Amino acid sequence: MMSRVAVLSDIHGVPPALEAVLAEPDVRDAEQIVLTGDLAAGPLPVQTLDLLSSLGDRAIWVNGNADRELVEARRGKPSGYPESDWAAGQLRDDQVELLAALPATAELEIAGLGRVVFCHATPRDDEEVVLVDSRAARWAEVLGGLDPALETVVCGHAHMPYARLVYGRLIVNPGSVGMPYGRPGAHWALLGPGVELRRTPYDYDAACARIAAESGYPDAADWADTYVRARASAEDAIDAFGPRDGRDGQAV
């Protein structure tokens, strides 16, 4: 059983944010670091994956939809997202194979939280949407096939940190390291024996300058200004993504 586990999600190819989180004492001291997907699709994908790979056995990797799309793009199926298609072309072959082999979920037993399942969007799908304010029936739908003994679900994808109870099961989203909505900073979570939603500030000016200077992505400077500085509010994101959870009677 683990006592302290750090969770990092949705890094999206922003190594300055990742470096800031990895420098946190509680991350350095964590027994495991779980990476819940969407790791490299962004302006500096190669550097991001190299840094994550340097964690060795301390890191547990989970596949995200953007990771899957990078692999698909390299194999001839463009994602339709410019940053993903560009990032796919930057990756080395060994990095493509690394992403291709990632599992959809991982499990750990953590003190105070019991059996925990880690996923990207939901345990059954890497891109369906559930949010902090999604109705209970939606959560019951997406978690319905889980083993009842799994007491905690940790997911990413929404880029907004939250923790809530649904039918007695704890749901945790650590937020996004590299593309946060709501406020700037690298968002992550520390698990065991409870849940701590953390935010690590870093030098946003330097990060934006580094991305603009080092990335070949055509709109790298604008991308960094938008996402590193978290120009979109959490409320904007909920308004944009909320209909995808079926709240308005739409198919999901």
N, C-alpha and C positions, 0 to 999 in steps of 0.2 A: 504494500500500500504506500502510495506517495503522500508526502506531507506538504510539499510546496511545488506548484506547477505554474509556469508562466505561459500565457496564450497570446500569440501574435497572429493577426489576421490582416488580409487585404493590404499587403505592403506595396503592391503595385509598382515595383521597380524604383523605389525611392530610398536609396541607401543612406542618405543623411538621417532620415527618420529612423531607419532600422538601427544604425550605429548608436543613436541616442538611447534607444530602448535597451540594446544589448549592454550598454554601459551602466545601466541601473543596477545597484547592488542586489536587489531582490531578484533580478533576472540572472545575474551572474551566479547567485547562490541557489537558484531553483534546481530541483532534481531533474526536471525535464522541461523542455520548451516545445510546446505544441504549436504548429504552424497550420492554421485552418484555411489555407487556400488563397488564391489570387495573389501570388507572390511576385511574379516578374513582369506582368503586362503593364508597361509604363516606360518611362524615359531611359532608365539605366538597368536593363534586365540582366545583363551578364554579370555586372558587379554585384547585384543583389543576390543572385543565385550562388555566386562564389562565396559571398559572406555567409550565407545560410549553410552552405556545404561545410564551411569551416567549423561549424558547431558539432559535427560528428554525431556520435550516438546520443548526445543530449537532446537532439531535435527529433521530433516525431512529425512527419509531414502528412498532410491531408490534401487531396486534390480539390481545386476550385474550378468553377466554370471557365475562368480566364486562363487557367493553366491548361485545361483541356483544349481551349480554343487555340492556344499557341501551338500545341502539338498538331492539331488538325490543320492549321495554316501552313505549317512546315510540310505537311503531307498532302497539300494541294487543295485544301478547303478553306478559303479566306473567311475570317470571322465577320467582316463587315465593320469592324472597329479599327480605325487607323492605327491607334497606339498598339493594339494587339498584333495586327498584321506586320507592322514595322518591327515590333519587339521579337516576333517569331523569326524574322530574318536575321536578327543579331545573334541568336543563341548558337552555341557550339552544339555539335551532334550529341555529345555526352550529356549536355543539359536538356536537350529535347528528350532523350531516353530517360533521364531522371524524372522529368515531369510525366512522361507517358506511363511510368510504373507506379505513380502515386495511388494510394487507396482512397476510396470515397469516404471512409470513416475510420476512426481509431477509438480504442477504449482504454481507460485507465481506472483504477480504483484510487480515490483520493480521500484522505482523512477529512471527515466532516461532511463530505459530499456524496459518498458512496460510489457506486459504479457510474462513471461519466462517459458519455459518447460525444466525440468531437466530429463535426462535419463542416461543410462550407455553408450551404444555404439551409438545407434540411437533411436529415439522415437518408431520405429517399430520393433526393433530387438536388443537383448542384447549382440550380439557378432559380428555383421557385422562391416567391417572396413571402416572408412573414416579418412583421414589424412589431415594435413595442406595443402599438395600439391595435394590432390585429385581433379580431374577435375570437373568443374562446373556441367557437366551433371550427374556425380555420386551423387553430393549433391542434385541436383534436384530430382533424383530418390528416395533417401532415405528420403527426407523431403516432397515429393509430397503430402502425405495425410494429412499434418498438416493444422489446421485452419489458414487461412491467417492472422488472428489477433494476432497470436503468433509471436512476433517480435524478440525474442531471444531464441536460443537453447543452452543449456549447457550440454555437454556430457563428458564422461571419456573414459576409455578403451584403448586409444592409449598411455598413460603414457608420453605424450609430451605436454607441455602447448602451446596454441596458441589462437589467436582471428582473425577471418576473416569475411568478408561480402560475402554472396552468394545470388544473386538475391534480395538484399535489406534486407536480414535477417542476424542478427549477430550470428555467431557461436563461442562458447567459450569452450575451453578445459582447465581445471585448471592444468593438468598434474597429476602426481602421488605423493601421500604422501610417500608411503613406497617403491616403485619400480621405481624410475625415470630413464628415458633414457636421456642422454645428459650431465647432470652434477649432482653431489650429492646435497642433500638438500631435504627437504620436500616441495613439490610444491602444491600450492593451489591458490584460486582466491577470491577476494573481489569484490562484485557487488553492484552498486549503489553509485552515479548516473551514473558512468561509469564502466569500467572493469579494475581491477588491477590484473595482474598476479604476484603472490608473490612466494618467495622461502625462506624458513626458514632453515638456517644452524643449525646443532646440532653436538654433539660429536659422530662422526662416529666410532671411535675406541671403545668407551664405548658401543655403540649400537651393534656392531659386537660381542664384548665380552659377552654382555648380552644374545644375541640370541644364541651364541654357548653354554653358560652355562645353559640356562633355557629351551631351546627347545629340544624336543626329536626327531625332524626331523633328519634323518640320515646324511644329508649333510648340516646341519644348518650353520656351519662355512663357508663353501664354498658359500652357498646361500647368506649369509649376505655380504660376501666380494664382491660378484658380484653385488648385487642389492642395498645394502645400499650405497656402494661406486660408484654406477652408472658406472660400467665398460663399458657398451654398450653406444655408442654415439647415438644421435638422428638420424644421417645419417645411422648408422648401422640398427637402428630400421626401418627407412623408407624403406631401401633396402629389409629388411626381410618381412615387412608387406605390402608394397606397392602393390605387385601383388594381394593381397586379395581384393583390391578395384576395380579390373577389368581393371586396367590401361593398361595391356598388352593383353587385349582382352579375358582374362580368365573369366569363369563363376564365379559369386560371390554368 
